[in-house]
Amino acid sequence: MTDYLSPEIEAALKAARKAAMKKSSRLRVQMGETQYPILKLWDKGFALDVSGAPKLRGLVDIYDGTKHLMNGLIIATEAEGDMMHYEFKRATQAQDKAPLDYERDENAPVALIGKAAPSLH
């Protein structure tokens, strides 16, 4: 038995697979005010749908839902099938607090207790 699919059925299956990837992924890339859903994300880059993605280049932010994951400097590398691949030139994990510019001692106190207020009795 041979596995033959008509071109129409094959195109419909590809479209359904792409729609499922978009729907299941909460990942998105944002450049300025414009956002694009990410189909695949790996440590050195990501892929977007080729039909809706321009050749992005520059500084972008990557989000998982509302959580800011990272920002990075990207370039468009190649279109492969129905996905456009982008590569990170630089990627920095997002932090929820400002980085320290000094080394924090492990045994440092969390807070300092000031002078006790004089008693009024």
C-alpha positions in Angstrom: 0.0 0.0 0.0 1.4 3.4 -0.9 0.9 6.6 1.2 -0.3 9.2 -1.3 -2.1 12.4 -0.3 -3.5 14.8 -2.8 -1.9 18.2 -2.8 -5.1 19.8 -1.4 -5.2 17.4 1.6 -1.4 17.9 2.2 -1.8 21.7 2.2 -4.8 21.4 4.6 -2.8 19.2 7.0 0.1 21.7 6.9 -2.2 24.6 7.6 -3.9 22.7 10.5 -0.5 21.8 12.0 0.7 25.4 11.8 -2.6 26.6 13.4 -2.2 24.1 16.2 1.4 25.3 16.8 0.3 28.9 17.0 -2.6 28.1 19.3 -0.6 25.9 21.7 2.3 28.3 22.0 2.2 31.2 24.5 5.6 32.4 23.3 5.7 35.6 21.3 8.4 38.1 20.1 7.8 41.8 20.3 9.6 44.4 18.3 8.4 47.9 19.2 4.6 47.7 19.4 4.3 44.7 17.0 4.1 41.1 18.3 4.5 37.8 16.4 3.7 34.3 17.8 6.8 32.1 18.1 6.3 28.6 16.7 9.7 27.2 18.0 12.2 28.5 20.4 15.7 27.1 21.1 18.8 28.4 22.8 20.3 30.1 19.7 17.1 31.3 18.0 13.5 30.9 17.2 11.1 30.4 14.3 8.0 32.3 13.1 5.4 31.6 10.5 7.0 32.8 7.2 3.7 34.2 5.9 3.2 36.7 8.8 6.8 37.5 9.7 9.0 40.1 8.1 12.7 39.8 8.0 13.2 41.1 11.5 16.5 42.5 12.6 17.5 44.3 15.8 16.5 44.4 19.4 13.4 42.3 20.4 11.8 41.0 23.6 10.6 37.4 24.1 7.5 36.8 26.3 5.8 33.7 27.6 2.3 35.0 28.1 2.9 38.1 30.2 6.2 36.9 31.6 9.2 38.7 30.1 11.8 35.9 29.4 14.6 37.7 27.6 15.6 40.4 25.2 18.0 39.9 22.4 19.6 41.1 19.3 18.5 39.1 16.3 19.0 38.6 12.6 16.8 36.7 10.1 18.8 33.7 8.9 16.7 31.6 6.5 13.3 30.5 5.5 12.8 26.7 5.9 9.5 25.4 4.6 6.7 27.5 6.2 8.9 28.8 9.0 11.3 31.8 9.1 14.3 31.2 11.3 16.0 33.9 13.4 19.3 33.7 15.2 20.3 35.5 18.4 23.5 37.5 18.2 23.0 38.3 21.9 20.3 37.1 24.3 20.0 38.3 27.9 17.6 36.7 30.4 15.2 39.1 31.9 15.6 39.9 35.6 12.9 40.8 38.1 15.2 43.1 40.0 18.2 45.3 39.2 21.6 43.7 39.2 23.9 44.5 42.1 27.2 46.3 41.4 28.9 44.7 44.4 29.3 41.3 45.9 26.8 40.5 48.6 28.1 38.7 51.7 26.3 35.5 52.4 26.1 36.3 56.2 25.1 39.9 55.8 22.1 41.0 57.8 18.9 41.4 56.0 18.1 44.7 57.7 19.6 46.9 60.4 17.9 47.7 63.6 18.1 51.4 64.5 18.1 53.0 68.0 15.2 52.1 70.1 12.8 55.0 70.7 13.0 56.4 74.2 10.2 55.2 76.4 7.7 57.8 77.6 7.0 56.2 81.1 
